Amino acid sequence: MKYVGIWWGMHIGTMTWSSGPKHGATTETTKHYIDFAAKNGFGGVLVEGWNVGWDGDWIQNRNAFSFTQPYPDYDIVELARYAKSKGVHLIVHNETSGGIQNYERQIDSAFSMYERLGLDGIKSGYVTDLTSEGHSHWSQFMVNHYRHVIEKAAEHHIMLDVHEPIHDTGERRTYPNMMSREGARGQEYNAWSGEGGNPPEHETILFFTRLLAGPMDFTPGIFDIMRTKTGPARTNEESRVRTTLAKQLALYVVIYSPLQMAADLPENYEGQPAFQFIKDVAVDWDTSRVIDGKIGDYVIVARKQKNSPQWFLGAITDEQARTFNVPLTFLERGRSYTAEIYADGPGANWLTNPTPVAISRRTVTRNSSLRISLAAGGGQAIRIRPAPATAPPPAPRE
């Protein structure tokens, strides 16, 4: 499932988790996001900051969180109804700040309420160095807690997307409601990290390290890379996304998760032809082919959509521009395909000119090769779908 969310605005300072004039999780704003998701074929809307407990220092005041009481400007009952009417899943955010006993005291009542309202997805969070009980995330205490939450969520038919998790150890086989998790530096570091954000090589490392452990909710899809639509353009010394826009598209293929976010503000997608790739790209696969790669330098991977003849290809690089010839021998014999190519545009460069995207189409077969040129910090995303069958010519008249 693909989703959007009231999330990125908090990280870049246009919204707040806490109550007040910039509170993001309002009934009105959430309905806007639900409408956007329904219009563009996305299955979910994540809402952070909906519940009481975010005011003040929410990390230190971890035991103030309620997981059932919304802020007064967030009508959870009406929003559950509205989302259902639009065919959209409302994803509940449960940030604990490491207040484990506070969370576990409320799990039964909270999960029962969510099930009653038809809210079948939770993104949980554990933003802290040590829990209020003094345990690290990877302690046995927390291993037991994470398993307890998975089991409780399964009892209530709720999907989980866990941030600040332990690493995947196969729970997904026993508990398929454990859909995805974070577990490495995600997109939000590009909003506020003191060292400027994730370096261009970051995702080329994740593919060979973090992704070995299972799906990752990285939250790709930032289009306003220099944040010019919400304020002055970011300088290269400030925190910012350190990729090209085409690389943001390619990450949907390179970084696997059955739950993928279109992470930017909805208004930043309006009028953007490249947004079509996010609408089209699959989130689950039945075949993956690693075509080429070198840890910390580049990755090229092709994946076949589950129960579909469509393929998607993602290619990313570090701070070095690179060019590859990619044979399409993974395609079916005797079949023609249309390749819809989203490439770094003329002059694209993650540092100086990150947004140009060149979109093109061409007919290909398994005998074809694609010349893939990646800008510095860039990428390329390709949708490869069976070409429409052409009608045979009419029989000649006698």
C-alpha positions, -999 to 999 in steps of 0.1 A, spaced: 0 0 0 11 35 -8 3 63 16 6 100 23 8 117 57 7 146 80 44 142 88 69 160 66 54 193 76 64 188 112 100 179 102 105 211 81 86 233 106 54 242 86 33 222 111 36 211 147 28 179 165 17 199 195 -15 219 198 -16 255 187 -19 276 155 3 254 134 -11 221 147 -10 197 117 -34 170 128 -67 188 124 -99 174 111 -98 199 81 -62 191 72 -67 154 75 -97 154 52 -76 173 27 -50 145 28 -77 118 26 -91 135 -5 -56 137 -21 -50 100 -14 -83 90 -29 -78 111 -59 -44 97 -67 -51 60 -58 -32 59 -25 -45 35 1 -36 53 33 -31 85 53 -8 87 83 -16 113 109 10 122 135 2 146 164 -35 136 167 -34 125 203 -29 144 235 7 144 249 27 163 224 27 197 242 60 207 258 90 183 258 73 152 246 104 131 250 108 139 286 71 139 293 67 105 278 41 93 303 17 121 292 8 104 260 -28 92 256 -34 67 228 -72 72 229 -78 109 235 -75 131 204 -68 169 205 -101 189 204 -95 199 167 -92 163 156 -125 144 153 -113 108 151 -148 93 148 -157 116 119 -124 110 102 -126 73 105 -160 75 88 -148 99 61 -117 79 53 -138 47 49 -163 65 26 -133 74 4 -118 39 4 -87 51 24 -71 36 55 -64 61 83 -31 51 99 -28 59 136 4 71 150 15 58 184 46 77 196 58 63 229 90 83 235 101 51 253 74 53 279 68 15 277 47 10 308 25 40 298 19 24 264 13 -11 276 -13 1 302 -33 15 273 -28 -10 246 -60 -30 252 -83 0 253 -65 18 225 -64 -12 201 -100 -20 209 -110 15 200 -91 15 168 -107 -18 158 -141 -5 166 -135 25 144 -121 5 116 -86 19 120 -64 -11 109 -29 4 107 -5 18 133 29 35 129 46 32 162 76 52 175 102 50 202 121 82 200 145 80 230 180 67 239 167 47 269 132 38 279 117 52 311 126 19 327 163 24 316 164 -1 288 179 2 253 159 -5 222 178 -39 217 175 -51 253 156 -83 261 130 -61 278 123 -43 245 124 -75 224 96 -88 246 77 -55 243 79 -54 205 66 -90 204 38 -81 228 27 -52 206 28 -74 174 6 -100 191 -19 -75 205 -21 -58 171 -27 -92 154 -55 -99 179 -72 -67 167 -64 -71 130 -41 -42 129 -10 -37 107 22 -24 122 49 -1 108 75 2 136 100 31 138 130 29 161 126 -9 160 149 -38 166 161 -56 135 138 -80 117 143 -116 128 115 -133 108 84 -122 128 68 -113 95 63 -150 87 44 -157 119 28 -123 121 21 -110 86 6 -78 102 42 -68 110 45 -51 76 75 -28 77 99 -9 100 125 18 99 157 8 116 182 31 98 185 68 90 154 76 70 143 106 51 136 128 81 173 133 88 173 153 56 150 179 73 170 187 104 202 166 108 231 187 122 255 173 95 233 185 67 214 153 59 221 118 46 250 119 21 245 109 -15 260 75 -9 236 67 19 210 47 0 237 28 -19 249 15 14 214 7 28 207 -16 -1 236 -39 10 232 -35 47 198 -26 62 178 -41 34 193 -75 41 172 -76 73 138 -70 55 116 -41 43 124 -6 54 100 24 56 124 49 43 97 74 32 110 86 -2 94 110 -27 105 145 -17 100 168 -47 107 202 -31 143 193 -25 155 228 -18 123 237 1 117 268 -19 79 264 -16 80 268 22 108 294 26 141 305 13 161 279 -7 183 258 16 220 263 14 243 234 9 255 238 45 220 234 58 200 202 62 184 192 29 177 162 7 210 153 -9 197 136 -41 182 145 -74 144 143 -79 149 113 -102 167 95 -75 138 100 -51 117 81 -77 142 53 -81 142 47 -43 107 33 -46 123 4 -65 157 1 -48 144 3 -11 118 -25 -7 88 -20 15 52 -32 10 42 0 26 56 31 8 51 67 15 48 96 -8 65 117 18 63 153 5 34 178 11 5 171 -13 8 206 -29 44 198 -39 31 171 -62 5 192 -80 14 198 -116 45 176 -115 46 150 -144 71 130 -124 45 123 -98 30 98 -122 57 73 -114 48 73 -77 12 67 -87 22 38 -110 50 21 -91 42 -12 -73 50 -19 -37 53 -57 -37 71 -80 -60 74 -116 -70 108 -114 -86 138 -91 -80 170 -90 -101 201 -71 -89 217 -61 -122 247 -43 -109 259 -27 -77 289 -17 -55 283 -9 -19 286 29 -13 287 36 -50 257 25 -71 228 1 -73 207 -11 -103 178 -34 -95 148 -46 -115 117 -60 -98 86 -76 -113 53 -66 -98 35 -93 -79 8 -110 -100 15 -87 -130 37 -87 -161 50 -52 -153 86 -46 -143 101 -16 -126 138 -7 -126 156 16 -102 192 29 -105 210 52 -80 245 65 -76 265 83 -50 281 117 -55 297 105 -88 279 107 -121 278 73 -139 266 57 -171 256 20 -176 243 -2 -204 216 -23 -189 204 -54 -209 168 -62 -204 172 -100 -206 149 -104 -176 119 -96 -198 97 -123 -213 106 -137 -247 86 -128 -277 69 -98 -260 72 -61 -266 71 -36 -238 68 1 -233 96 16 -211 85 48 -194 118 64 -183 122 91 -156 158 102 -159 180 130 -145 173 160 -167 199 182 -184 223 198 -159 209 178 -130 232 175 -100 222 168 -64 243 198 -51 235 226 -75 205 216 -96 186 186 -82 151 189 -98 153 185 -136 137 152 -147 135 140 -183 106 118 -191 106 96 -223 91 64 -237 105 37 -260 95 3 -271 118 -25 -258 121 -63 -258 144 -87 -239 169 -81 -266 171 -44 -259 196 -26 -237 190 8 -220 218 34 -217 213 47 -182 230 80 -173 229 90 -137 238 126 -126 259 131 -95 237 120 -66 212 110 -91 190 81 -102 167 68 -129 133 51 -125 117 31 -152 83 14 -156 83 -14 -181 48 -26 -191 36 -48 -219 30 -28 -250 -7 -27 -262 -15 -53 -287 -18 -40 -321 -48 -50 -342 -40 -71 -373 -45 -52 -406 -79 -57 -422 -82 -85 -447 -80 -73 -483 -113 -71 -501 -119 -95 -529 
